[in-house]
Amino acid sequence: MTKILVLDRQSPFPVQCGHTLRVFHLSRELSKRHTCFAAFFPGQHVNSKLDNSGLNEVFAKTWHLSAMDGKVSWKRFLYPLECHLAKRFNPEFWKRVRKEIYSIVIKEKIDAVLICGIGMAQYLEGISVGRKILDICDSSVLTRERRFGLEPMASTGAWLRRNIYLCRAKRAEHNVSDKFDAVTVVSPADLHCLLQRNRNKDNIYLVPNGVDMPYQKGIGISQERAVIFWGVLSFSPNSTAIRFFLEHVWPLIKEQDIRWYIVGKNPPTWLQQAAHEHKGIELTGFVDDLPGFAASVPIMVNPMQIGSGIKNKVLEAFALQRAVISTTLGMEAIQAQPGVHYLRAETGPEFAEAIIKLLDNPELCIELGTAARKLVAEHYTWEKAGQTLEALFRIPDKKFT
């Protein structure tokens, strides 16, 4: 049994977003056969009972690393492209956190470390441990390039900031695999991006996300004429997708007696205003029982325009046996075939046509949903993802310090 320390910038529980969803579930799978520990920076939720119960389910011990304090060095203005920000601009804080991590490694006799996010990698510098696995998850370079390609440039200053952040991301991902025993990403597109930027390509691996099939039971198709979208609504790829649907799809279907349910927390102001103006749009907020709520909605729409990584909402919809309509980008990380597991649509008219087609053909909804659920059961469960990650802790290789 291996002792694994999970390092993250925030508590893996409660699950608040796609990042914590991945960290928590992968850690839970590792904890079934190994002893897992966690260290993370404190946040606003760390003292809640829910946090402690969720963390104690997975981790033998948890630690709150020191919070950032003191003034950040003015030298940051001299090094705008620096990617190791804490070490360069707040060295005392960097040393303190690194010392805390080193103390955990020695005291608990840690065998391996799972670093969640490239920003946490700087705190492992110089610390010797059996194996170091870096989970980048989504490539920041790919995410920023896609976002910048779609969003309009507001000013010269905005253009400069965008390119500074992009250059930082490129420097951070350049040859990062040299420093770790393995680097993992969530999708084939992210894998391709990392392979292009690293000379050591043999230790970069694909570890997709998953769902818990025993708990995500397939449900029948409702006859309600409705579609649904869910996710964290303040997340830029989600809000961009919703705006696309609102501007290019909704005008084509709103007179067809169709309801559009938008599920999730933190809706932007413009979306709240749109829901107020259109009686067919229902902004539900966060829903505790998403499977139960989705039982009344036959179609999940996924009109993603930007972003990278895997779309957890699609895996969830597949597991729930929903009929899904998606852009190609929204499916790029999932081995799903259009017309077999989902319907593909890129433009407003294509989405509208696909929605009407499915609402008028419940049998097609069932056919797509059944095939999609089978695909998830075979390839996209947290158990399978955990097994893939666990194997990387056992691969014999040279040690990095």
N, C-alpha and C positions, 0 to 999 in steps of 0.2 A: 504493500500500500504506500503510495507516494503522498508526501505532504506538499500541497500546492497553495501558494499565496496568490490571490487575485488582487491586482492593483487597478483601481479605477478612480476617475476624477469625482465620482459621486456614488452614493449608496446604490447598490444594485436593486434594492427593494425599498419602497414599493415600485412596481414597474410603471414608469411615467412616460416612456417614449420607446422608440425602436431600439435605442442603444441599451437601455436598462433591460428591455425584454430579452435581448440577445445575451447580455452578461449574466443575468439571473438564471436563465434556463440552461445555458451551457455549464454554468457553475453547478447547478443542481444535478445535471447528468454526471459531471465529474465526481461529485460528492457521493454518488452511489457506490463507488469503488475506491475512492481516495479520501483523505482528510483535507478539507479545504478551509482556508482562512481568507479573510478579506481585509484590505486597508483602503480607505478612501477619504477624501476631503469632506468635512462636515457640511451639511446643508440644512435647509429649513425643516426637513422631515425626520431628522435622525433620532429624535427623542420619542417618536410616537410608538404606541404599543404594536401597531400593525407592522412597523418597520422591524422591531425587535423579533416578533414572531416569525416573520418571513425570513429574516437573516439567520435566525437560529435553526431554521429548517435545513439550511444548506451549509452554513459555516460553523466550524467548531469554535472559532473566536473571530471577533472583528475589532478593528481599531480605527479611530478617527485621526487622520494625519493633521498636522498643524495647519491652521487657516492662514491665508496670506495676510501679512501685516507689514507695517512700515512703508516708507516711500519707495516707489519704484525708481530706479536710477534714471537720471536724465539722459544717460548714454544710449537709451533706446532710440533716441532720435538720430543717432549717428550710425545705427545699424538697422535700418528699416526692414532688411530682408532676413534678419536673424530669426531662426525657427525655434531655437532652444531659449525661450523667453525668460523663464525663471532663473536659469543658471546665469544668464548674461546680465539681467536687469534687476534681479533681487537675489544676489548670491547667498546672503545669509539665510534667507528662507529656503533656498534650494539645498543648502548644506544641512539645515535642520531636518527637512523632510527626508533627505537621503539617509541621514543618521538614524531616523526613526525606522525606516524600512530595513536598514542593515541590522538594527537591534532585533527586529522581528525575525529576520532570516536566521540569525545566530541563536536566539533564545528558543525558537520553535523548531530548529533544525530543518528548515525548509529545503525541500529537494528541487522544487521547480517554481517558476513564477509565470503567471499569465498576466501580461500587461494589456489592459483594455484601452486602446486609443494611443495614437502615436505621441500625443502630448505628455503621456505619463512615462515614456521611455527614458527621458532625460534623468529621471530620479534613480534609475538602475545603474547609471554609469559607474564603473569601477567596483560594483558589487558582484562577488563571485558566487554562483549558485549552479546547481546541476544543469538545469535547462531553462532557457528563457524563450518564451513564446510571446510574440507580439501579435495581437489581433487588431489589425487596422480597420477591419469591417468594410467601411466605404472609403474609397480613395478620395481624399479632399481635392486632389487635382482634377479628377474627372467631374466631381460635383460642381466645382467652381467654374470649370470651362463650360459646362452645359448651362449653368445659370447665367453666366456673363454673355453667352451667345444668344440668349432669349430676352433678357431684360434690357430695356433701353438705358443708355448712358445719360445720367442727369447733368453732369458737369465734368469739367476737367479734373476737379478734385475727386469726384466719384470714380472716374476712370483710373486715376493714380492709386486710390485705395484698393480698387479691385485687383490691379496688377501687382501691388505689393503683397496682398494676401495670397494671390496665386503663386507668386515667386516663392513665398515662404513655404507654401504647400509642396512645391516642386523640390525645394531644397531638403525638406523634411523627409520626403519619400525617396529621394535619390540614394541608391545603394544602401538603403536601410536594412536590407536582408543580411548585410555583412556583419551586423552587430548582434544578430539573434540566431538561435538554433532553428527557428521556424517563424514565418510571417504568414498570417491568415487573412483572407478577405471573404466577403459574403457572396460575390457574384462573378460570373465569367468576365464581364466588362471591367470590373475592378481588378481582377486578376491580370487581364491583358495590359491595363494601364501600369500596374506595378512591375510586370515583367519587362516592359519597355524602359523602365527607369532604374533597373537593378542589374548589375553584372552577374550576381550570384542568383540564378534563377531556379536552382534545384531545391531551395527550401522555402518557396512561396506556394501556399496551398489554398485550395478552395474549401471553405467550411460554410455551407449555406445555413439559413435559419430554418425553423420548422414549426410545427404545431403539436399539441398533445392530442392525438387521435382518440384515446379512450374518453376524453372529456369533451371533445368537439364532435358530437353525434350528428349525423346527417339528419336533416329535417325535410318534411314534405314541402311541396311548392304551393304557396298561397295563390289565391285568385285575385288578390288586390292588385290594381293597376298602379304599381309604384316601383321606384328604383331607390337605391341606397348608396351612400358613400360614407366611409368612416375613417377616422384618423385624428391626429393632433392637428387642429385646424390652423394654428399659428405657424406650423412648420411650412416653410416656403414652398416646397414641391406640392404639398397638399393644397395650400391656398391658391397656388397658380392653377392647379388642376380644376379646382372648384370654379375659379373665375372663368376659365375656358368653357366649362360646361354651362355656366350661367349666361355667358355672352353668345355662345355659338350653338348650343344644343337646346337649352331650355326654351328659347323663343319658338322652336320648331315643334315642341311637344306639349307646351303648357295648355293648349286648347284641346288636348286629347283626354282630358279628365285623368291626368297622371299626377301622382304625388312624388315629391323628391325629398327623401329623408336624409339629412346631413347630421351625422352622429360624431361627437367629439367635443373636447374642451377647447377653450381659448379661441373662439371665433373672432376674426377681425371685425372692426366696426362696419366696414362696407358690406360684409356678409350679413350681419345682424340687420342692417338697413334693407338689404335685398329680401330677406325672409319676411320682414315687416310689410314690404310692398307687394309681394307675390303670395297669394293665399295657398298656392300649391306647394310652396317650399316650407318644410318643417325643420327648424333647427332644434334638435333635441337636447343638446348638451351631452355630457358624459352619461353613458348608459351602463349600469352595473352588469346586467344580463344581456350581453350582445347577442348570443345565440337565440335566446328567447325572443328578443326584439326582431331579429332578422327573420324569424319564422314567418312573419307576416309580409315580408318583402321578397318577391321572386328574383329580382335582378340587382346585382352589385355593379356599379359603374366605376371604372378606373381610368379616367382621362389624363394620365400623367404626362406632363410636358417637359419637366426638368427633373434632375436628381439622378442618383446612381444607387447601387445596392439592390437588395431584394425587397419587394413590397410585401410586408407581413400581412397587410389587409387582404391581398390576393390569396395567400395560403390559407388564411382564416376563412375566406369566402368559399374556397374550394373544399375545405374540410366540412363546412356547413352545407355543402351541396347546393350552393347558390349558382345561378347562371351568371357569368361574368362577361362584361363587355369592356375591352381594354385597348389602349394604344399599344404599339409594338414596344415602346420604351417601358411601359408599365409591366411588361412581361419578359423583358430581356434576361432576367436572372433565373427564370423558371422554364424548365423544359416542357412547355405546354404548346400544343399545336392548335392554331386557329381553326375553327370549324369542328374540332374534336373535343377540346377542353374549354374553349371560350370562343367568343366572337370578337374579331378584330375590327377596330374603327379608328380612324385618324382624324377625320374632319367632323364638323357639326352635323351635316346631313347624314354621314355614315353612322354616327352614334344614334341619331333620331331613327333612322331606318332599322337599325339593329334592335332598338328598344321596342318599337312597334311590332317587329317580327316575333320577338320572344313573348311579348304580352299576348299576342294573338295565337301563340303556339305553345301552350304549357308542356306538351310532350317534348318539345325541343329543349326547354328549360331542364326538364328531368334528365334527358339524355346527356346534356353538357355537364350538369351537376354531378351525375353519377361517375362519368369518366374523370372529372376533375378531382373528386374525392379519392378515387382509386390511385390517381397519380400522386397525390399528397401522401397517402398511406404507404406507398412504395418508396418514395424518394425524399420526402420533406417532413420528417418527424424530428422532434428534439432528441429522441433517443439515437437516431442515426447520425445526426449532427454531432452529438456528444461522443459517439464512438469514433468518428473521424478525427475530432480534436484530441481525444484521449490517446490515439495511436501516435500522435506527434510527440507526446511526452515519453514515449518508449523507444523512439528511433535513436540508435546509437550514433553519436556524431562528436565532433570536437567541441570543447567547452569554450564559451566566450566569457570574458570578464570585463 
